[in-house]
Amino acid sequence: MKVCLIEDDLELGRALQSALQDAGHQVVWVRRVADALHWVREERFDAVLLDLGLPDGSGLDLMRKLRAEGATVPILVITARESLEDRLSGLDLGADDYLVKPFAVSEMLARLRAVVRRSTGRGDSGETAWKARDLQLDDKMMTVTRAGAPVALSPTEFALLHALMRYQDRVLTRRELEARALPHSDGPALDVHMSNLRRKIGDGYIRTVRGVGYVMER
């Protein structure tokens, strides 16, 4: 998994970064709201670990902004705020889970795996084959087949299809898809590539959510 760790405490941040890396995860560690916004907007993360007390703002405000922008990345809040009101506020603003400090690293890792499983239906199992009815994508072999017949896609089309199949039943925003497959292109390019992708795989797989993005439904 690729995890964005947002924690301003140096000692705890180093410990969490080390624990995540020891568990085989890739970690981007930031300590400020401004840096967190940049990374989560520009990179594709499987999960976010979010402290609420940050030096340049509130973690709750950060989460509210990300959710308002359409970010669907799973967020596990890690905080010393333990009141019921704080927990409910965090969950209502978009947190997928809430863990009170101090906590056991093993519990943090387990909760992280759980929020990713709930979000993607797969978690960090290492699977490389993704299916949607008779459509199959093999991430490792870089192949796509429909009813057993090969489908030739460009690298950009493959990246778009991979994102949609990996996160089936989740609406992926235009920003998310552009960041994953078209980081240096403008908006209209996404529509062109999506049109080509739909033509190649056939109708009935990808649904447009007007004004938001696209979703592949099971």
C-alpha positions, 0 to 999 in steps of 0.5 A, a space after each residue: 500500500 501507498 500511505 500518506 502519513 500526516 503527523 507533526 510529532 517528530 518522534 511519533 511520526 518516525 515510529 509510525 513511518 518505520 512501522 509502516 515501512 517494516 510492514 511493506 508499505 510505501 510512506 509519504 510523511 508530511 507534518 503540515 496541512 499545506 503539504 498534505 493537501 499538495 500530496 493527496 491532490 497530486 498523488 494516488 494513495 491507498 490510505 491516509 493516516 491523519 492527526 487532527 492537531 497540526 501546526 498550520 491548521 486543523 486535521 478536521 478542516 483538511 479532511 472536510 476540504 478533501 472530501 468536498 473536492 471529491 477525494 475518496 481515499 480511506 482516512 484513518 484518524 489518529 488523535 489524542 482527542 477521545 471524547 464521543 463528540 470528537 469521534 462523531 465529528 471525525 466520522 461525520 466529516 469523512 473519516 473511515 475509522 478513528 483511533 485514539 492515542 496512545 495505541 498499539 502499532 499492531 492495532 493501527 496496522 490492522 485498522 488500516 488494512 480494514 479501511 482499505 478492504 472496505 474501500 476497495 474490496 481487496 485491501 493489500 492482498 497483492 492480487 494483480 487480476 481484476 474482473 468486471 463480469 467478462 472483462 479481466 485486467 492483469 496488472 502484472 502482465 499488462 493485459 486486458 481480455 473480454 470474454 477471453 479475447 484480447 483487448 488492445 489498449 494504450 498505456 493511458 487507457 490501461 491506467 484508466 481501466 485499472 483505476 476503475 476496475 480496482 475501485 469498482 462501485 466507487 465513483 472516481 472523480 475527474 481529478 483522481 483519474 487525471 492524476 493517475 493516468 493523465 498527470 500532465 494533460 488538460 481536462 478534455 484529454 480525459 474525455 477523449 481517452 475515456 471515449 476510446 476506452 469505452 469503444 474498445 471494451 464495449 458498452 455497459 461497463 463504465 458509467 458517467 456520473 455527471 459533474 463528478 467523474 466515472 464509475 465501474 459497477 459490478 
